Structures are given as C-alpha cells and as structure tokens.
Amino acid sequence: MKIYNEHVTIQSKKAREVFDLTPQIKAAMEKSGFKDGVILVASLHSNAAVILNDPEPGLLEDLEAWLAQVAPARDDFQHKGRFESASAIHFQSMLLNPQAMVPFTEGRLDLGPWQAVLYIDLDGMRPKRILVKVMGE
C-alpha cells in the first residue's frame, strides 16, 4: 500500500458553516494515481467534524437544532472558551466525529447517491486545516 498526503484549508465566514469537500477529496484521489483504497479525511481542529451525509439544507438545519439540544452551551462547564471553543462545541465535535473514511474503487469514490464528504466548522471565522490521506494502490 502507498500513501499520498494533502492538506486542505478552509475559511468560514460564519460562526458555524458546512463545506462540501467532495470535489477536493476526489481531486486528491486523482492526484494520488491510486485506483483502489481508502481516504482518511481528518479535521486538525477539536471544534469541527467530518461526516458522510446528505448536504440537503433542511437536514443541515435539523442537524443544527439536534446539536443544540443534545450538547447545548451551559454556564456550569469548566472550559469556558476564553481563547478557544467552549465545552459544548467540543462535545458536538465528538458526537459527529472529527474524521471519516471514504473508500474508492477503480478510481471512483464509493459514495451513495446522496452522500457527500461534509466538513462542519462548529466554531468558525478563522482558517482550519484538514488532512486528506489517500491510502491505496
């Protein structure tokens, strides 16, 4: 197995923003020259997530509401976020997962018809780095 590494940097314009990274992931796979393998897409920040799902706007609004319900901001958390995200943002990242694996076969991403590689910046407004590690042959 061989490995190809690439970094993607995004800059959100809002405190919370979703980016469809599918084109960048496909481009990295193509640059690698590999035909079969897996791609690790990993946020290099503890206040973001990477998921494989449908980028439909209604679903993304529902996701926002669900995160606020399951891991809301609270005044009694010890990590207040003076310099970085508060605890609620970190918990939301843990719930969604900071990384995802994307398989590919014969030079094509193995994604379902409604799936995309989504990067969710949970505490934006500054540059964020994402590792794209293509492993294959």
Secondary structure, DSSP 8 states (H G I E B T S, - for coil): -EEEEEEEEEE-SSSSEEEE-HHHHHHHHHHHT-SSEEEEEEESSTTEEEEEE---HHHHHHHHHHHHHHS---TT-S---SSS--HHHHHHHHHH-SEEEEEEETTEE---TT-EEEEEESS-SSEEEEEEEEEE-
